[in-house]
Amino acid sequence: MSAHADTVPAVQCAGQPNLTAQVNPSGILPQNAPVTISGRLTGADGAPVAGHQLDVRVSYPTTDEQILTKTAADGTYSVTFTARDRAESWGVWANSAGDEARCIGYLSVQNLSGFTRFTQRPLPPAEGLDATVGARLILPSYGPDAGIIDTTVAVEFSTDKKTWKHVGYAHTYDHGGFTYGFVAGHDGYFRFRYDGSETILPSVSEPYYVDVKTETAFQSFNAAPEPVAKGGKLTASGTLLRRKSPQAFVPASGAKVAVQFRADGSSAWATVGTTTTDKKGAFRKTFTASKSGTWRASYGGSATYIASTSSTDNVQVGVKTAFTSAFNASPEPVAKGKALKVAGKLNRYVGGKWIHAGAGAAIQIQFKAAGSSTWTTLGTTKTTSAGTFAKYFTASKDGTWRAVYGGSTTYIGSTSGTDYVDVR
């Protein structure tokens, strides 16, 4: 029988000689209560058996506590022990010349209760917004998974760990888990109180500090111009806000903002500069562009405000390129099996104006068959000193043509317009 018993079965005695036993107190015992087992040993004729050794044992889930005693001149005996958590049963044995007398009884001892590690969501909570705290209510001596389910836990709050105020209740579910929802107001301590039951002792959790902060958010972030020439000036700018109420944000002035960069092909962010927001929450920082990559702003938070990170903005560094509108696939239409010429011109933006790209730029000629969504590279060519290019193909099916320049460490890639050709 387990320590969860609500009733105590009657003592059962059997065997020879005659042995009696009773437990005092009976019923459900408080933790560490003194318990006395007493009785009398008599022979078949009813005469007391004096000086006989008795073996008294108290059973626990993993061990037995053994107590040896002897009967008095009148055959009586008495032993006292402390009823520990998870005590289950007791027994008294009297052995003599092959005979055995025994009495068996049961104990129901109040179990210890306790709380597991505190949980909190979110971490930290934002002032004025919903948050939760929680834990698990368990029977520690039965293991970490022995939850006390379907019971009520009181939730208390204090600003100084001295004066506690009852703020609500939580109900335990599977494995004794529970959560308590609240609107984050100000810093303070939470703790949980379980009032116990007939078979389980009450307990109070350790205080847990909840640090309530003001939420922040970047309203905007931009890195410009896009693209930017290598060695040119790039400005990162945006606005940082703080929450004033559940429905409104206001500028976060005087906040230190870190501008961060991650080069294309890398997974690591690096802080490349810092700045401070003005009274409107705005900030801006100018850098010299050296390589393509992604930019963002980060606010590290403070004792009052929650940290936040902006959206990202990818900026390509290099000289802009563009295909002129002269891109063409001809003739249109074209007879099947006949030659088809794809030609155009690539320009680059230098010194504030567009000029031809010059010789040697690798151009991919791509084709997408009618009814398909896939572009296929059918050939490559290079630009002349005037930035022009041309490539001949054998016409085989209807479809759309385009030219693609993949770019380089100096020049930014670009894609031409498209031209559909009907093959007959």
NORRA-V260570 format. One record per pair of residues at least 4 apart in sequence whose ideal C-beta (glycine too) atoms are under 7 Angstrom apart, sorted by the first residue. I is the first residue (numbers start at 1). J is the second residue. If there is no record, write none. Layout:
I,J + I,J
This chain:
1,5 + 1,88 + 1,89 + 1,106 + 2,88 + 3,86 + 3,87 + 3,88 + 3,108 + 3,109 + 3,111 + 4,199 + 5,106 + 5,108 + 6,198 + 6,199 + 8,26 + 8,27 + 8,106 + 8,108 + 9,106 + 11,21 + 11,22 + 11,103 + 11,105 + 12,103 + 12,104 + 13,19 + 13,20 + 13,21 + 13,102 + 13,103 + 14,102 + 15,99 + 15,100 + 15,101 + 15,102 + 16,44 + 16,99 + 16,101 + 17,41 + 17,42 + 17,43 + 17,44 + 17,49 + 17,94 + 17,96 + 17,99 + 17,101 + 18,42 + 18,101 + 19,39 + 19,41 + 19,92 + 19,94 + 19,101 + 19,102 + 19,103 + 20,39 + 20,40 + 20,103 + 21,37 + 21,39 + 21,92 + 21,103 + 21,105 + 22,38 + 22,39 + 23,35 + 23,37 + 23,90 + 23,105 + 24,36 + 25,29 + 28,108 + 28,110 + 28,198 + 28,199 + 29,33 + 29,35 + 29,83 + 29,107 + 29,108 + 29,109 + 29,110 + 30,110 + 31,85 + 31,109 + 31,110 + 31,112 + 31,201 + 32,82 + 32,83 + 32,84 + 33,83 + 34,80 + 34,82 + 35,80 + 35,81 + 35,83 + 36,78 + 36,80 + 37,56 + 37,79 + 37,90 + 37,92 + 38,76 + 38,77 + 38,78 + 39,77 + 39,92 + 39,103 + 40,48 + 40,75 + 40,76 + 41,49 + 41,52 + 41,71 + 41,75 + 41,77 + 41,94 + 42,46 + 42,47 + 42,48 + 42,49 + 42,75 + 43,47 + 43,49 + 48,74 + 48,75 + 49,71 + 49,75 + 50,71 + 50,72 + 50,73 + 50,75 + 51,70 + 51,71 + 52,70 + 52,71 + 52,94 + 52,96 + 53,68 + 53,70 + 54,69 + 54,70 + 54,71 + 54,77 + 54,92 + 54,93 + 54,94 + 55,66 + 55,68 + 55,93 + 56,67 + 56,69 + 56,79 + 56,92 + 57,64 + 57,65 + 57,66 + 57,90 + 57,91 + 58,64 + 58,65 + 58,81 + 58,87 + 58,90 + 59,64 + 59,88 + 59,89 + 60,64 + 60,84 + 60,86 + 60,87 + 60,88 + 61,86 + 61,88 + 65,81 + 67,79 + 67,81 + 69,77 + 69,79 + 71,75 + 71,76 + 71,77 + 72,76 + 72,77 + 83,87 + 83,107 + 83,109 + 85,109 + 85,111 + 85,112 + 85,141 + 86,141 + 87,107 + 87,109 + 88,106 + 88,107 + 89,104 + 89,105 + 89,106 + 89,107 + 90,105 + 90,107 + 91,102 + 91,103 + 91,104 + 92,102 + 92,103 + 93,100 + 93,102 + 94,101 + 95,100 + 108,199 + 110,199 + 110,200 + 110,201 + 111,139 + 111,141 + 111,199 + 111,200 + 111,201 + 112,139 + 112,140 + 112,141 + 112,201 + 113,137 + 113,139 + 113,148 + 113,194 + 113,196 + 113,200 + 113,201 + 113,202 + 113,203 + 114,138 + 114,140 + 114,203 + 115,135 + 115,136 + 115,137 + 115,192 + 115,203 + 115,205 + 116,135 + 116,136 + 116,138 + 117,135 + 118,133 + 118,135 + 118,208 + 119,133 + 119,134 + 119,135 + 120,133 + 120,210 + 121,131 + 121,132 + 122,131 + 124,211 + 124,212 + 124,213 + 124,306 + 125,129 + 125,131 + 125,184 + 125,210 + 125,212 + 126,184 + 126,213 + 126,214 + 126,215 + 126,243 + 126,306 + 127,184 + 127,185 + 127,212 + 127,213 + 127,214 + 128,183 + 128,184 + 128,243 + 128,245 + 128,246 + 129,184 + 129,215 + 129,246 + 130,181 + 130,183 + 131,182 + 131,184 + 132,179 + 132,180 + 132,181 + 133,180 + 133,190 + 133,210 + 134,177 + 134,178 + 134,179 + 134,180 + 135,178 + 135,192 + 135,205 + 136,147 + 136,175 + 136,176 + 136,177 + 137,147 + 137,148 + 137,153 + 137,172 + 137,176 + 137,178 + 137,194 + 138,144 + 138,146 + 138,147 + 138,148 + 138,176 + 139,146 + 139,148 + 142,146 + 145,175 + 147,172 + 147,175 + 147,176 + 147,177 + 148,172 + 148,176 + 148,200 + 149,172 + 149,173 + 149,174 + 149,176 + 150,172 + 151,172 + 152,169 + 152,171 + 153,169 + 153,170 + 153,172 + 153,178 + 153,192 + 153,193 + 153,194 + 154,166 + 154,169 + 154,192 + 154,193 + 155,167 + 155,168 + 155,169 + 155,170 + 155,180 + 155,190 + 155,192 + 156,164 + 156,165 + 156,166 + 156,167 + 156,191 + 156,193 + 157,165 + 157,167 + 157,188 + 157,189 + 157,190 + 158,162 + 158,163 + 158,164 + 158,165 + 158,188 + 158,189 + 159,188 + 161,189 + 161,207 + 168,180 + 170,178 + 170,179 + 170,180 + 171,178 + 172,176 + 172,177 + 172,178 + 173,177 + 173,178 + 184,212 + 185,212 + 186,212 + 187,210 + 187,211 + 187,212 + 188,210 + 189,207 + 189,208 + 189,209 + 190,208 + 190,210 + 191,204 + 191,205 + 191,206 + 191,207 + 191,208 + 192,205 + 193,204 + 194,202 + 194,203 + 195,202 + 196,200 + 196,201 + 196,202 + 213,304 + 213,305 + 213,306 + 214,242 + 214,243 + 214,304 + 214,305 + 214,306 + 215,242 + 215,243 + 215,306 + 216,240 + 216,241 + 216,242 + 216,252 + 216,299 + 216,305 + 216,306 + 216,308 + 217,241 + 217,249 + 217,308 + 218,238 + 218,239 + 218,240 + 218,297 + 218,308 + 218,310 + 219,239 + 219,241 + 220,238 + 220,239 + 221,238 + 221,296 + 221,297 + 221,310 + 221,311 + 221,313 + 222,237 + 222,238 + 222,313 + 223,234 + 223,236 + 223,295 + 223,313 + 223,315 + 224,235 + 226,315 + 227,315 + 227,316 + 227,317 + 227,318 + 227,320 + 227,412 + 228,232 + 228,234 + 228,289 + 228,315 + 228,317 + 229,289 + 229,318 + 229,319 + 230,289 + 230,290 + 230,317 + 230,318 + 230,410 + 231,288 + 231,289 + 232,289 + 233,286 + 233,288 + 234,287 + 234,289 + 234,315 + 235,284 + 235,286 + 236,259 + 236,284 + 236,285 + 236,287 + 236,295 + 236,297 + 237,283 + 237,284 + 238,283 + 238,297 + 238,310 + 239,281 + 239,282 + 240,252 + 240,255 + 240,257 + 240,277 + 240,281 + 240,283 + 240,299 + 241,249 + 241,250 + 241,251 + 241,252 + 241,281 + 242,249 + 242,250 + 242,252 + 242,305 + 243,249 + 244,248 + 244,249 + 244,250 + 251,279 + 251,280 + 251,281 + 252,277 + 252,281 + 253,277 + 253,278 + 253,279 + 253,281 + 254,276 + 254,277 + 255,276 + 255,277 + 255,299 + 256,274 + 256,276 + 257,274 + 257,275 + 257,276 + 257,277 + 257,283 + 257,297 + 257,299 + 258,271 + 258,274 + 258,297 + 258,298 + 258,300 + 259,272 + 259,273 + 259,275 + 259,285 + 259,295 + 259,297 + 260,269 + 260,270 + 260,271 + 260,272 + 260,296 + 260,298 + 261,270 + 261,272 + 261,293 + 261,295 + 262,266 + 262,268 + 262,269 + 262,293 + 262,294 + 263,291 + 263,293 + 264,292 + 264,293 + 272,287 + 273,285 + 273,287 + 275,283 + 275,284 + 275,285 + 276,283 + 277,281 + 277,282 + 277,283 + 278,282 + 289,317 + 290,317 + 291,317 + 292,315 + 292,316 + 292,317 + 294,312 + 294,313 + 294,314 + 295,312 + 295,313 + 295,315 + 296,309 + 296,310 + 296,312 + 297,310 + 298,309 + 299,307 + 299,308 + 300,307 + 301,305 + 301,306 + 301,307 + 316,412 + 318,407 + 318,410 + 318,411 + 318,412 + 319,348 + 319,349 + 319,350 + 319,410 + 319,411 + 319,412 + 320,348 + 320,349 + 320,412 + 321,346 + 321,347 + 321,348 + 321,357 + 321,405 + 321,411 + 321,412 + 321,414 + 322,347 + 322,414 + 323,327 + 323,344 + 323,345 + 323,346 + 323,403 + 323,414 + 323,416 + 323,417 + 324,344 + 324,345 + 324,347 + 325,417 + 326,344 + 326,345 + 327,344 + 327,403 + 327,416 + 327,417 + 327,419 + 328,343 + 328,344 + 328,419 + 329,340 + 329,342 + 329,401 + 329,419 + 329,421 + 330,341 + 332,421 + 332,422 + 333,421 + 333,422 + 333,423 + 333,424 + 334,338 + 334,340 + 334,395 + 334,421 + 334,423 + 335,395 + 335,424 + 336,395 + 336,396 + 336,423 + 336,424 + 337,394 + 337,395 + 338,395 + 339,392 + 339,394 + 340,392 + 340,393 + 340,395 + 340,421 + 341,390 + 341,392 + 342,365 + 342,390 + 342,391 + 342,393 + 342,401 + 343,389 + 343,390 + 344,389 + 344,403 + 344,416 + 345,356 + 345,387 + 345,388 + 346,357 + 346,361 + 346,363 + 346,383 + 346,387 + 346,405 + 347,354 + 347,355 + 347,356 + 347,357 + 347,387 + 348,355 + 348,357 + 348,411 + 349,354 + 350,355 + 356,386 + 356,387 + 357,361 + 357,383 + 357,387 + 358,383 + 358,385 + 358,387 + 359,383 + 359,384 + 359,385 + 360,382 + 360,383 + 361,382 + 361,383 + 361,405 + 362,380 + 362,382 + 362,406 + 363,380 + 363,381 + 363,382 + 363,383 + 363,389 + 363,403 + 363,405 + 364,377 + 364,380 + 364,403 + 364,404 + 364,406 + 365,378 + 365,379 + 365,380 + 365,381 + 365,391 + 365,401 + 365,403 + 366,375 + 366,376 + 366,377 + 366,378 + 366,402 + 366,404 + 367,376 + 367,378 + 367,399 + 367,401 + 368,372 + 368,374 + 368,375 + 368,399 + 368,400 + 369,397 + 369,399 + 370,398 + 370,399 + 378,393 + 379,391 + 379,393 + 381,389 + 381,390 + 381,391 + 382,389 + 383,387 + 383,388 + 383,389 + 384,388 + 384,389 + 395,423 + 396,423 + 397,423 + 398,422 + 398,423 + 399,421 + 400,418 + 400,419 + 400,420 + 401,418 + 401,419 + 401,421 + 402,415 + 402,416 + 402,418 + 403,416 + 404,415 + 405,413 + 405,414 + 406,413 + 407,411 + 407,412 + 407,413
